[in-house]
Amino acid sequence: MAKLTIFFKNNVVRSYLFDGGRVHIGRDESNDVLIASPEFAPVYAVIVTRGDRCMIKQLNEEFPLMLNGKNTKEGRLQHGDKITAGYYDIVYSIDDAGQPNKSNKTSYIAHTANYQVISGTNIGKIFHLNTPMTMIGEQGSGIVVISKRKDGYFASTLESKGIITLNNQALDNKIIKLNHHDVLVVNNTTVQFYLH
C-alpha cells in the first residue's frame, strides 16, 4: 500500500492511502487528492500504479511538476520522493513490503479537514483544521470553536454575540458535528467546511 502525505509549510495537513490504479491530484473537487490552493492546477497530476511501478505524470503545463526539486513531465515514484508546489510538499511512501499493493482497487483515508472563507475580509483564504481547537470570530462580536475529536469535527459557540448560524440555523448553545460543505456564519464572516 502506498501513501501520499501532504505538508504545508512543513506541517502535516493530511494523508491518503491507496493501492493501485490511478490517483488524480489537483484543486478541483473531482480529484482523488484535493489540494485547494492556487499553487495547483484544477487537474495537476496523475499517479498510475502498474505492477510494482508507480509513475507520476504532469497534466497541466502551466503548473510545473517539481519532483525532488527537478522540473519533470513524467517520472517514476520511489519511497521518499517529494513533489513540491509553492508552500506544499507531497511525500510518496510505500508499505513495509517495499512496494505498492498490486490490486486495482483504490482507497483513501483522510486525516484532517479545512474551511474556506467565502465572505468577509479574508475571502478565499483556506485554514487547515490540524489543531484540537480552532476559533472563528472576534472577542466582543461572537466566537465559534471547531473542536477536533476522534469521531469528527464539532462546532460550538464560545461567545454568543451577533449572528451565529450553521446552515442557516442558529447555533445557540448546541454542539453540532460538522459535515462536508456545511456553511458557518459568524457575524460578517462566512466559511465553508471541507472534510477530506
N, C-alpha and C positions, 0 to 999 in steps of 0.2 A: 504494500500500500504506500502511496506517495502522499506528501503533504506540502501545501503552499502556506507559508507563514508571512503575513503582511505586516510590515513595520512602517510607522510614520514617525519621522524624526527619532529613529532608534527605539521606539516604544512599540510593543506588540499590539496590533489592532485586532486581528482575528486570524484564525487558521482554517484551512479547508483540507479535508482528507478526500482522496479519490483513488479508485483503482481502475485503470484502463480507460479507453475511449477518448473522447475529445472534451477539452475543458476550455471554454472561451473566457477571456479576461477583458474587461473594459468598464466604462462608466454607465453604459446603458443597462437598464433593468433586465434586458433579455440575456445578459451574460451569466455564466455559471459562477464566476468570481466577479462580484461587483465592487468597484472602487470609485466612489462618487467624487471624482476630482478632475479638474480641467487638465491635469498632467497626463491623463489617459484619454485616448480616443474613445468614442462611443463603443467601437469594437476595436480593441487594441491588439490582441494577440490570441493565438490558439495553441494549446498544448495537445499533442497527439501521442498516445502510447500504443505501440505495436510490439507485441512480444516483450523483450527486455529493453527496447529502445524507447526513449521518451524525447520527443522533439518539440521545440517551440518555434512558431513562425509569426513574423510581423504581419499585421493585417491592414495597417494604415501608414503609408509612407510619410505623412505629415507628423507622425508621432514616432520618433525613433525607438527601436527596441535595443536597450542597453543591457547586454548580458555580460556580467563580470567586468563592467567598465568599458566594454567594446561595443560599438555600433554594429549590429548584425541584422540581417533579414531572416535568417533561419539558423538554428543551432541545436545541437544535442544537449539535453539537460543531464547533469550529473549531480550527485549528492553535494549539497552546499552551494550550488550555483545561485547567483544573485541577479535579479532583474531590477533595474533602477529607473525610476521616473520621478523627477523633482525630489520632494522630500520622502517619497515612498520607496521601500525596498520590498521585493517579494523573494523569499528564500525557498528554494526547492530542496526537499529532503526525502529520503526513502526509508522504508522499514528496516528492521534488523536483519532480514533475509538478504539485503543488499540489492534488491531490485523491486520495481513496482509490481503489484499483483497483475497477472496476465489476463484476468477476466475482462469481459467487455462492459461490465456494469460500472456505472459511475455513481458515487455517493458523496455527500458533502456534510460536514459538521461545522457549524459556525459557532463562535465563542463570544461574540460581542455584538453590540448594536450601536447606532448613532442617531443623531437628529440633525435636521437641516432647518435653518431659519428661513421661513418663507414670507415673512413680512417684518418690518421693523428696521432698526438701524444697521443690523448685521445681516441683511438679506443675502441668501446664497451661501452663507458660511456653514460649514459642517463641523459638528462636535462629536467626538467619539466617546462613547459611554464605557470607558475602561477603568473606572474607579468605582468603589462601592456606593458612593452617593454623588449626584450631580445636582446643583441648584440652578434654577432658571428664574429670572426676575431680579428685582432690586428691593432692598430693605425700605420699607415705608410705602411701597406700591404693590406688594404681593410677591410671594416666593413659592415656587413649587420644587419639590425634591423628587428626583428619579433615583430609586434605590435598586441596586443590582442584587438579586437573590439567586439561590440555586435553581428556582423554578421560574425565573424570568425577571422582567423589569417592572417596577411598580411606581406609579405617580401618586403623590400625596401633597397636601397643602401645608407649608410651614408657616406662612403668614397670609391670612385671608383678607386681602385688601384689593379693591378694584375688581376687574373682570378676570375670572379664572375658570376656563372651561376645557373639557376634554370631549372632542367630537360633538361640539355644540351643547353639551350637558354640563351644568355646574359641577365642579369637582367637590366643593364644600369640604367637609371633614372626612371624606372617604379615602380609602386606599384602593386604587384600581390597577389591575395588571394591564400593561400596555401591549398592544398588538401592532403588527406591521401596518404602516400607513396611518396610525392614529394621529390626530391633529390636536395639539395643545395650545391654548391661548392664555398668555399671562399679560394682561393689560394691552400694551401696544406691540407685543411681540407674539408672533405665531410660528410654531415649529412643527415639523412633521417627523414622526418616529419611524425608524427603519430597523427591522430585525433581520439579520443576515444569517 
